[in-house]
């Protein structure tokens, strides 16, 4: 599974290196052979069956800043920057398909995305095995539906909710995660951040038809509806 995910991510980077549309959200990368790594005397853990690896520069995790310390205007700007990165990915024809807080980083003043092992074309409407992280899975994924822009939006809503609330969702197992997302998820933000609640409710609607259609619509609501 690890090898398959890496090969998928490697293919995505190889295709994207020649695309200017994604350059603003991808870390500069170098694709090198295992032999090259060995020739440099580097001690890097790499799966024995793999012949290539990605070298990415160090970047700072984006969602480590405490939301509690920021004013509303700064929160808006912070969320908008994350939304910008996802919008670029979607407009280039891709969904991330496994968004988590740790997949957002900051590099040279720009928000970047990482970990594209599950990335897929927006036009790919093929059911695959469930390979997303249950904490961030949209309800329809637990019913075997395909990943879409709306499943990315749901995952992003969970990321935003956990960041604003300062608490991580919890469940004991896969069944509990399914029950949480499909039935009993309730949004409870601190009083300071209640102005973001309508936004999150629409990002986290149980039925995907009730969610935002695209990132642009979320950005518009974030700017126009939150004072």
C-alpha positions as CSV (number, residue, x, y, z in Angstrom):
1,X,0.0,0.0,0.0
2,X,2.8,2.4,0.9
3,X,4.6,1.7,-2.4
4,X,1.4,2.2,-4.4
5,X,0.7,5.5,-2.7
6,X,4.3,6.7,-3.3
7,X,4.2,5.8,-6.9
8,X,0.9,7.6,-7.3
9,X,2.3,10.7,-5.6
10,X,5.5,10.5,-7.7
11,X,3.5,10.4,-10.9
12,X,1.5,13.4,-9.8
13,X,4.7,15.4,-9.1
14,X,6.2,14.3,-12.4
15,X,3.1,15.5,-14.2
16,X,2.9,18.7,-12.2
17,X,6.5,19.8,-12.6
18,X,5.7,21.0,-16.1
19,X,2.5,22.7,-15.0
20,X,2.7,26.4,-14.1
21,X,-0.9,26.2,-12.7
22,X,0.3,24.2,-9.6
23,X,3.6,25.9,-9.0
24,X,2.2,28.2,-6.4
25,X,1.0,25.5,-4.1
26,X,3.7,22.8,-4.5
27,X,7.0,22.7,-2.7
28,X,10.0,22.6,-5.0
29,X,10.9,19.0,-5.3
30,X,13.7,16.9,-6.6
31,X,13.1,13.3,-7.9
32,X,16.2,11.3,-7.4
33,X,17.2,7.6,-7.8
34,X,18.0,5.3,-4.9
35,X,21.5,4.9,-6.5
36,X,22.0,8.7,-6.3
37,X,21.1,8.8,-2.7
38,X,23.6,6.0,-2.0
39,X,26.3,7.7,-4.0
40,X,26.0,10.7,-1.7
41,X,26.4,8.6,1.3
42,X,23.0,9.8,2.7
43,X,21.3,7.7,5.2
44,X,17.6,8.0,4.3
45,X,15.1,5.3,5.0
46,X,13.5,4.3,1.7
47,X,11.4,1.3,0.9
48,X,13.6,-1.5,-0.6
49,X,11.4,-2.0,-3.6
50,X,11.4,1.6,-4.6
51,X,13.9,3.0,-7.1
52,X,13.2,6.7,-6.8
53,X,12.3,9.1,-4.0
54,X,11.1,12.7,-3.6
55,X,13.3,15.3,-1.9
56,X,11.2,18.2,-0.5
57,X,12.6,21.2,1.5
58,X,11.6,21.8,5.1
59,X,8.4,23.7,5.5
60,X,6.6,24.9,8.6
61,X,3.2,23.3,9.5
62,X,0.5,25.9,8.8
63,X,-2.2,25.1,11.4
64,X,0.1,25.1,14.5
65,X,-0.8,28.7,15.3
66,X,-3.5,28.9,18.0
67,X,-6.7,30.4,16.7
68,X,-7.5,31.6,20.2
69,X,-4.7,34.2,20.0
70,X,-5.9,35.8,16.7
71,X,-8.5,38.5,16.1
72,X,-11.4,37.7,13.7
73,X,-9.8,39.6,10.8
74,X,-6.6,37.5,11.1
75,X,-8.7,34.3,11.3
76,X,-10.4,35.3,8.0
77,X,-7.1,35.9,6.3
78,X,-5.6,32.7,7.7
79,X,-8.5,30.6,6.4
80,X,-8.6,32.4,3.1
81,X,-4.9,31.5,2.5
82,X,-5.7,27.8,3.0
83,X,-8.7,28.1,0.8
84,X,-6.6,29.7,-1.9
85,X,-4.3,26.7,-2.0
86,X,-7.2,24.2,-2.4
87,X,-8.8,26.4,-5.0
88,X,-5.6,26.3,-7.1
89,X,-5.6,22.5,-6.9
90,X,-9.2,22.2,-7.8
91,X,-9.0,24.7,-10.7
92,X,-6.1,22.7,-12.1
93,X,-8.4,19.7,-12.2
94,X,-7.4,17.8,-9.1
95,X,-8.9,16.9,-5.7
96,X,-6.5,16.2,-2.8
97,X,-8.7,13.4,-1.5
98,X,-7.0,13.1,1.9
99,X,-6.9,16.5,3.4
100,X,-5.6,16.8,7.0
101,X,-4.1,19.8,8.9
102,X,-0.6,18.4,8.5
103,X,-1.0,18.6,4.7
104,X,-0.9,22.4,4.8
105,X,2.5,24.0,5.2
106,X,4.1,27.4,4.8
107,X,7.2,27.9,2.7
108,X,8.8,31.2,1.9
109,X,5.6,33.0,2.9
110,X,3.3,30.9,0.8
111,X,0.8,28.2,1.8
112,X,1.7,24.9,0.1
113,X,0.1,21.4,0.0
114,X,1.9,18.2,0.6
115,X,1.2,14.4,0.6
116,X,-0.5,13.6,-2.6
117,X,-0.7,9.8,-2.3
118,X,-4.5,9.8,-2.8
119,X,-4.8,12.8,-5.2
120,X,-7.1,12.2,-8.1
121,X,-8.5,13.9,-11.1
122,X,-11.9,15.7,-10.6
123,X,-13.2,13.9,-13.6
124,X,-12.3,10.5,-12.1
125,X,-15.7,9.2,-11.0
126,X,-14.6,5.7,-10.1
127,X,-15.3,4.0,-6.8
128,X,-12.1,3.0,-5.0
129,X,-11.4,1.3,-1.7
130,X,-11.8,3.6,1.3
131,X,-8.4,5.1,1.7
132,X,-9.1,8.5,3.4
133,X,-8.6,9.3,7.0
134,X,-11.9,8.6,9.0
135,X,-11.5,11.8,11.1
136,X,-11.9,13.9,7.9
137,X,-14.2,11.6,5.8
138,X,-17.4,13.0,4.4
139,X,-20.6,11.0,5.3
140,X,-21.1,9.8,1.7
141,X,-17.6,8.1,1.7
142,X,-18.8,5.8,4.5
143,X,-21.5,4.7,2.1
144,X,-19.1,3.9,-0.7
145,X,-19.6,7.0,-2.9
146,X,-16.8,8.5,-4.9
147,X,-14.5,11.4,-3.8
148,X,-15.4,14.8,-5.1
149,X,-14.8,18.5,-4.6
150,X,-17.5,18.3,-1.9
151,X,-15.5,15.6,0.0
152,X,-12.5,17.9,0.0
153,X,-14.7,20.7,1.3
154,X,-16.0,18.5,4.1
155,X,-12.5,17.5,5.2
156,X,-11.5,21.2,5.1
157,X,-14.5,22.0,7.3
158,X,-13.4,19.5,9.9
159,X,-9.9,21.0,9.8
160,X,-11.3,24.5,10.2
161,X,-13.6,23.4,13.0
162,X,-10.9,21.6,15.0
163,X,-8.6,24.6,14.6
164,X,-11.2,27.2,15.7
165,X,-12.5,25.0,18.6
166,X,-9.1,24.0,19.8
167,X,-10.3,20.4,20.1
168,X,-9.9,17.3,18.0
169,X,-12.8,15.1,17.2
170,X,-12.6,11.6,18.8
171,X,-13.9,8.2,18.1
172,X,-12.8,4.7,19.1
173,X,-13.0,2.9,15.8
174,X,-14.1,3.1,12.2
175,X,-17.8,2.4,13.1
176,X,-17.8,5.2,15.6
177,X,-16.3,7.6,13.0
178,X,-19.1,6.6,10.6
179,X,-21.7,7.2,13.2
180,X,-20.2,10.6,14.2
181,X,-20.0,12.0,10.7
182,X,-23.2,10.5,9.4
183,X,-25.5,11.2,12.4
184,X,-24.3,12.9,15.5
185,X,-21.7,15.6,14.5
186,X,-22.6,18.9,16.3
187,X,-20.7,22.1,15.7
188,X,-19.9,24.0,19.0
189,X,-17.6,26.9,18.6
190,X,-16.3,29.2,21.3
191,X,-18.4,32.4,21.6
192,X,-15.6,34.4,20.0
193,X,-15.9,32.4,16.8
194,X,-19.7,31.9,16.6
195,X,-19.6,34.2,13.5
196,X,-17.9,31.3,11.6
197,X,-20.6,28.7,12.6
198,X,-22.9,29.2,9.5
199,X,-19.9,28.8,7.2
200,X,-18.8,25.6,8.9
201,X,-22.4,24.2,8.9
202,X,-22.6,24.6,5.2
203,X,-19.1,23.1,4.7
204,X,-20.1,20.2,6.9
205,X,-23.6,19.5,5.7
206,X,-24.3,15.8,5.9
207,X,-25.7,15.7,2.3
208,X,-23.2,16.9,-0.2
209,X,-25.8,18.7,-2.3
210,X,-26.3,21.0,0.7
211,X,-22.6,21.9,0.9
212,X,-20.8,24.6,-0.9
213,X,-20.3,23.8,-4.6
214,X,-16.8,25.1,-4.8
215,X,-14.0,26.9,-2.9
216,X,-14.8,30.3,-4.5
217,X,-18.3,30.2,-2.8
218,X,-16.7,29.5,0.6
219,X,-14.3,32.4,0.1
220,X,-17.2,34.7,-0.8
221,X,-19.1,33.7,2.3
222,X,-16.0,34.1,4.5
223,X,-15.4,37.7,3.3
224,X,-19.0,38.9,2.9
225,X,-20.9,37.3,5.7
226,X,-18.5,37.5,8.6
227,X,-18.0,41.0,10.2
